[in-house]
Amino acid sequence: MTGKKLLIPVLLIVAFLVAPALALAGPETPQVTSLPADQVIEGDHFAAGEIVEISGTVNGDLYVAGGQVFIDGQVNGDVLAAGGQVFLTGNVSQNARIAAGQLTVSGTVGRNLSIAAGNTEITKDAVVSGNLTAGAGNLIHYGVIEGQIKAGVGNLTLAGSVGNNVEAAVGTIRVSSTANLGGNLTYYSEEEGSIDQSAQIAGNTQRKQPPAEIQAPSEESVNKFVSSISRFTTLTSIVTTAVLAVILIKLYPNYTKKAGSTLAQKLWLSLGIGILLLIIAPILIFFVAITILGLPLAFITGFILFLYVYVARIYAMLAIGNILFSLANKEKEMGLVWSFLLGFAIWYALSLLPFLGGLLKLFLTIAAVGAALLNDKENWKLARDKKIY
């Protein structure tokens, strides 16, 4: 379950990075990725695009990212979604975890709903059988939450039903006359909440002041924090890599396969080019950064370089799998996905080797960057020859 929670920030990054790129491919007609109402997916389903519509049935977990995401079908598992705008109007039998700029929930969630959003509206038709955990700028709740609410919200409006306690850190809170709370209402705020006298609150209502001071952490708590951050970073890296690989293989199978093959076939040339790039690029970025006008450009370029290197690791994993399967004469039979999974497992197994593992991963990452550049150069030449650019 922890891995699925970590997919929320991953999917949010994908939504903001992949969706604009897909939009460039067709500026007049937005790309729509859809699962029709009459289609049934047995197992997990992945979808990404500028506009994503899920109207069918998924008998597994749904992983989706896009500029606009519409989920109005039946998901008999968990939902992990991220996008600029997300509309959940269908039925989710398990948990739903959603990150969005604008979120509207008017469907049903069989267990818990976790959200991170700018603006969220839970309509009167929404039913959440479990708990709501929310981080949002603005949250308006008109529906039914059968469990409890724990939230950190700028502006919170409660106008629906909550079966248990409500605990929230807020800027402002409003409890309308239609609110029905089955437990205590506890909120942390510098301002007194607006609570209608007709609101039904079964338990106690208490306002608490936000903590005025933050005490210096002990050495033990610092060590625990560093350890948890390390575990979080490792798990995030694993999940992020897996999600990005699925997207690359699904959307750009030929490009991804060619990049992995280039690394396997031209290892030393790729390594040399990768070393040159990773030496020259930081120097150029530095000289651009020391000029005031060039600082934003240097920052953007550095971020793009980081993403390029991060994604290139996937080609290294694919190359590892390809080489091993080719030695067993299974390369064509197994395909891209199994090649990646094998390389993926070996890549993270190398982390168990204290020094040598890190050195091998660094070697392969640099070579993968070079292979990606060779691949991009060839693709650009083909596109130019065909007058695509």
Residue pairs with C-beta under 8 A, 6 or more apart in sequence:
2 235
3 235
3 238
3 239
4 61
4 78
4 80
4 95
4 97
5 97
5 114
6 232
6 235
6 236
6 239
7 63
7 80
7 97
7 239
7 243
8 80
8 82
8 97
8 98
8 99
8 114
8 116
9 99
9 236
10 236
10 239
10 240
10 243
11 63
11 64
11 65
11 80
11 81
11 82
11 99
11 243
12 65
12 82
12 99
12 116
13 240
14 48
14 65
14 82
14 243
14 244
14 247
15 48
15 65
15 66
15 67
15 82
15 83
15 84
15 99
16 84
17 307
18 48
18 65
18 247
18 251
19 48
19 49
19 50
19 65
19 66
19 67
19 83
19 84
20 67
22 31
22 48
22 49
22 50
22 251
23 30
23 31
23 50
23 67
25 31
30 50
30 51
30 67
31 49
31 50
31 51
32 49
32 50
32 51
32 52
32 53
33 47
33 48
33 49
33 51
33 52
33 53
33 66
34 52
34 53
34 54
34 55
35 41
35 45
35 47
35 53
35 54
35 55
35 56
35 58
35 73
36 55
36 56
37 55
37 56
37 73
38 56
39 56
39 57
40 56
40 57
40 59
41 56
41 57
41 58
41 59
41 60
42 59
42 60
43 59
43 60
44 58
44 60
44 61
44 62
44 63
44 77
45 54
45 58
45 60
45 61
45 62
45 63
46 63
46 64
46 246
46 247
46 250
47 54
47 62
47 63
47 64
47 65
47 66
48 64
48 65
48 66
48 247
48 250
48 251
49 66
49 67
50 66
50 67
50 68
51 66
51 67
51 68
51 70
52 64
52 65
52 66
52 68
52 69
52 70
52 83
53 70
53 72
54 62
54 64
54 69
54 70
54 71
54 72
54 73
54 75
54 90
55 70
55 72
55 73
55 90
56 73
56 74
57 73
57 74
57 75
57 76
58 73
58 74
58 75
58 76
58 77
59 76
59 77
60 76
60 77
61 75
61 77
61 78
61 79
61 80
61 94
62 71
62 75
62 77
62 78
62 79
62 80
62 81
63 80
63 81
63 243
64 71
64 79
64 80
64 81
64 82
64 83
65 81
65 82
65 83
66 83
66 84
67 83
67 84
67 85
68 83
68 84
68 85
68 86
68 87
69 81
69 82
69 83
69 85
69 86
69 87
69 100
70 87
70 89
71 79
71 81
71 86
71 87
71 88
71 89
71 90
71 92
71 107
72 87
72 89
72 90
72 107
73 90
73 91
74 90
74 91
74 93
75 90
75 91
75 92
75 93
75 94
76 93
76 94
77 93
77 94
78 92
78 94
78 95
78 96
78 97
79 88
79 92
79 94
79 95
79 96
79 97
79 98
80 97
80 98
81 88
81 96
81 97
81 98
81 99
81 100
82 98
82 99
82 100
83 100
83 101
84 100
84 101
84 102
85 100
85 101
85 102
85 103
86 98
86 100
86 102
86 103
86 104
86 117
87 103
87 104
87 106
88 96
88 98
88 103
88 104
88 105
88 106
88 107
88 109
89 104
89 106
89 107
90 107
91 107
91 108
91 110
92 107
92 108
92 109
92 110
93 110
94 110
94 111
95 109
95 110
95 111
95 112
95 113
95 114
95 130
96 109
96 112
96 113
96 114
97 113
97 114
97 115
98 113
98 114
98 115
98 116
98 117
99 115
99 116
99 117
100 115
100 116
100 117
100 118
100 120
101 117
101 118
101 119
102 117
102 118
102 119
103 115
103 117
103 119
103 120
103 121
103 136
104 120
104 121
104 123
105 113
105 120
105 121
105 122
105 123
105 126
105 128
105 143
106 122
106 123
106 125
106 126
106 143
107 125
107 126
108 126
108 127
108 128
108 129
109 126
109 127
109 128
109 129
109 130
110 129
110 130
111 129
111 130
112 128
112 130
112 131
112 132
112 133
112 147
113 128
113 130
113 131
113 132
113 133
113 145
114 132
114 133
114 134
115 132
115 133
115 134
115 135
115 136
116 134
116 135
116 136
117 134
117 135
117 136
117 137
118 136
118 137
118 138
119 136
119 137
119 138
119 139
120 134
120 136
120 138
120 139
120 140
121 140
121 142
122 128
122 132
122 139
122 140
122 141
122 142
122 143
122 145
122 160
123 142
123 143
124 142
124 143
124 160
125 143
126 142
126 143
126 144
127 143
127 144
127 146
128 143
128 144
128 145
128 146
128 147
129 146
129 147
130 146
130 147
131 145
131 147
131 148
131 149
131 150
131 164
132 141
132 145
132 147
132 148
132 149
132 150
132 151
133 149
133 150
133 151
134 149
134 150
134 151
134 152
134 153
135 151
135 152
135 153
136 151
136 152
136 153
136 154
137 153
137 154
137 155
138 153
138 154
138 155
139 151
139 153
139 155
139 156
139 157
140 157
140 159
141 149
141 156
141 157
141 158
141 159
141 160
141 162
142 159
142 160
142 178
143 160
143 161
144 160
144 161
145 160
145 161
145 162
145 163
146 163
147 163
147 164
148 162
148 163
148 164
148 165
148 166
148 167
148 183
149 162
149 165
149 166
149 167
149 168
150 167
150 168
151 166
151 167
151 168
151 169
151 170
152 168
152 169
152 170
153 168
153 169
153 170
153 171
154 170
154 171
154 172
155 170
155 171
155 172
155 173
155 174
156 168
156 170
156 172
156 173
156 174
156 187
157 173
157 174
157 175
157 176
158 166
158 173
158 174
158 175
158 176
158 179
158 181
158 199
159 175
159 176
159 178
159 179
160 178
160 179
160 180
161 179
161 180
161 181
161 182
162 179
162 180
162 181
162 182
162 183
163 182
163 183
164 182
164 183
165 183
165 184
165 185
165 186
165 203
166 181
166 183
166 184
166 185
166 186
166 187
167 184
167 186
167 187
168 186
168 187
168 188
169 187
169 188
169 189
169 210
170 187
170 188
170 189
170 193
171 189
171 191
172 189
172 191
172 193
172 194
173 187
173 189
173 193
173 194
173 195
174 193
174 194
174 195
175 181
175 185
175 193
175 194
175 195
175 196
175 199
175 201
176 196
176 199
177 196
177 197
177 198
177 199
178 199
179 196
179 199
179 200
179 201
180 199
180 200
181 199
181 200
181 201
181 202
181 203
182 202
182 203
183 202
183 203
184 203
184 204
184 205
184 206
185 195
185 201
185 203
185 204
185 205
185 206
186 205
186 206
186 208
187 193
187 206
187 207
187 208
188 207
188 208
188 209
188 210
189 207
189 210
190 209
190 210
192 207
193 207
195 201
195 205
217 225
234 351
238 348
241 313
241 314
241 317
241 344
242 344
244 311
244 314
245 314
245 317
245 318
245 340
245 344
248 255
248 256
248 311
248 314
249 256
249 336
249 337
249 340
253 336
255 375
255 379
256 314
256 315
256 318
256 336
257 318
257 336
258 375
259 315
259 318
259 368
259 371
259 372
259 375
260 315
260 318
260 319
260 322
260 339
260 371
261 319
261 322
262 270
262 315
262 371
262 374
262 375
263 270
263 315
263 316
263 318
263 319
263 367
263 368
263 370
263 371
264 319
264 322
264 323
266 371
266 374
267 367
269 370
269 374
270 367
270 368
270 369
270 370
270 371
270 374
271 363
271 366
271 367
271 370
272 370
273 369
273 370
273 373
273 374
274 365
274 366
274 367
274 368
274 369
274 370
274 371
274 373
275 366
275 370
276 370
277 369
277 370
277 373
278 309
278 366
278 369
281 301
281 305
285 298
285 301
285 302
285 305
286 298
288 294
288 295
288 297
288 298
288 301
289 295
289 298
289 299
308 369
308 372
309 365
309 369
311 372
312 365
312 368
312 369
312 371
312 372
313 347
313 364
313 365
313 368
314 340
314 368
315 368
315 371
315 372
316 343
316 347
316 364
316 365
316 367
316 368
317 340
317 343
317 344
317 346
317 347
318 336
318 339
318 340
318 343
319 343
319 364
319 368
319 371
320 342
320 343
320 346
320 347
320 364
321 334
321 338
321 339
321 340
321 341
321 342
321 343
321 344
321 346
322 331
322 339
322 343
324 342
324 343
324 346
325 331
325 333
325 334
325 338
325 339
325 342
331 339
334 342
347 361
350 356
350 357
350 358
350 360
350 361
351 357
351 358
351 361
353 360
380 389
383 389
